């Protein structure tokens, strides 16, 4: 899958997380987030960390579970590693170069790759991620579509 973590990397992440999880509860105080990322080799600004905290700690209890951390890691690290490839794929699908992928462009690309989907299937895929309801995909919506596949 597009945003999966390799086994070796997952073990490394789990080991680092456990070092900070002193009581074995599989959760950490949210203020440890930056330290974990630094040990894993990633450096984020204070504002980036604050944004992550806001996204991760939705119940505002001050703790982050291992699962929540993995979701953050996929979003902030794995996605960034694939962003250029995703942009390239988006540009290939955006046949007219207008920075949007229309239903017709989706239909054409699917046929080219041997996927003969019915229009109702394509419309369903489009509607699932078309947050601004303009019946076309921008880059962010395209990324969501790729995550859902």
C-alpha positions in Angstrom: 0.0 0.0 0.0 1.1 3.6 -0.7 1.6 4.8 2.8 2.8 1.7 4.6 5.8 1.5 6.9 8.4 -1.2 6.2 8.8 -3.9 9.0 12.3 -2.8 9.9 11.3 0.8 10.2 8.2 -0.2 12.3 10.4 -2.1 14.7 12.7 0.9 15.1 9.7 3.2 15.8 8.3 0.8 18.3 11.6 0.5 20.1 12.0 4.3 20.3 8.4 4.7 21.5 8.9 2.0 24.2 12.0 3.9 25.5 9.7 6.9 26.3 6.8 4.7 27.6 8.2 4.3 31.1 5.0 2.7 32.5 4.3 0.4 29.6 0.9 1.9 28.9 1.5 2.3 25.2 1.0 6.0 25.5 3.3 9.0 26.1 2.9 12.5 27.2 2.4 14.6 24.1 5.3 16.8 24.9 7.6 13.9 24.0 6.6 14.0 20.4 9.5 16.1 19.3 12.0 14.0 21.1 10.8 10.8 19.5 11.0 12.4 16.0 14.5 13.7 16.7 15.7 10.2 17.8 14.2 8.8 14.6 16.1 11.4 12.6 13.4 13.9 11.8 13.4 17.5 12.9 10.3 19.6 13.0 9.8 23.2 14.0 7.9 24.1 17.2 5.0 25.3 15.1 5.0 22.0 13.1 5.0 20.0 16.3 2.1 22.1 17.7 0.1 21.4 14.6 0.8 17.7 15.0 -0.3 17.8 18.6 -3.5 19.4 17.6 -4.1 16.7 15.0 -3.1 13.8 17.1 -4.5 14.6 20.6 -8.1 15.1 19.4 -9.4 14.2 22.9 -6.9 16.7 24.4 -5.9 14.3 27.2 -2.2 15.2 26.8 -1.2 11.7 25.8 -0.4 10.0 22.5 -0.9 6.3 21.9 1.4 4.3 19.7 -1.3 4.0 17.1 -1.8 7.8 17.1 1.9 8.2 16.7 2.0 5.8 13.7 -0.7 7.8 12.0 1.2 11.0 12.5 4.4 9.3 11.3 2.7 8.1 8.1 1.3 11.6 7.5 4.4 13.6 8.3 7.3 11.3 7.2 6.0 8.6 4.8 3.8 11.0 2.9 6.6 13.5 2.5 8.9 10.8 1.1 6.3 10.1 -1.6 5.1 13.6 -2.3 7.2 14.1 -5.4 6.0 10.8 -6.9 2.4 11.7 -6.0 2.8 15.1 -7.7 4.2 13.4 -10.8 1.3 10.9 -10.8 -1.2 13.8 -10.4 0.3 15.7 -13.3 0.1 12.6 -15.5 -3.6 12.3 -14.7 -4.2 16.0 -15.2 -4.2 15.7 -18.9 -5.0 19.3 -19.7 -2.6 20.8 -17.1 -5.3 22.8 -15.3 -4.3 21.5 -11.8 -7.5 19.4 -11.6 -8.5 15.9 -12.5 -12.0 15.7 -14.0 -14.2 12.6 -14.3 -13.3 12.4 -18.0 -9.6 12.5 -17.1 -10.1 9.7 -14.5 -12.0 7.7 -17.1 -9.3 8.0 -19.7 -6.5 7.2 -17.2 -8.3 4.1 -15.9 -8.8 2.8 -19.4 -5.2 3.4 -20.2 -4.1 1.3 -17.2 -6.6 -1.5 -18.0 -9.2 -0.7 -15.4 -12.6 -0.6 -17.1 -14.6 1.0 -14.4 -18.2 2.0 -14.9 -19.0 5.7 -14.6 -20.9 5.2 -11.4 -17.8 3.6 -9.8 -15.6 6.6 -11.0 -18.2 9.1 -9.7 -18.3 7.3 -6.4 -14.5 7.5 -6.1 -14.6 11.2 -7.0 -17.4 12.1 -4.6 -15.7 10.2 -1.8 -12.8 12.7 -1.7 -14.2 15.8 -3.5 -14.4 18.0 -0.4 -15.2 21.2 -2.2 -17.9 19.5 -4.4 -16.6 20.9 -7.6 -16.7 17.5 -9.4 -13.0 17.4 -9.9 -9.9 16.6 -7.8 -7.2 19.0 -6.7 -3.9 17.7 -5.5 -5.0 17.3 -1.9 -8.1 15.4 -2.9 -6.0 13.2 -5.2 -3.7 12.4 -2.3 -6.8 11.4 -0.2 -8.0 9.2 -3.1 -4.5 7.5 -3.2 -4.6 6.9 0.6 -8.1 5.3 0.2 -7.0 2.8 -2.4 
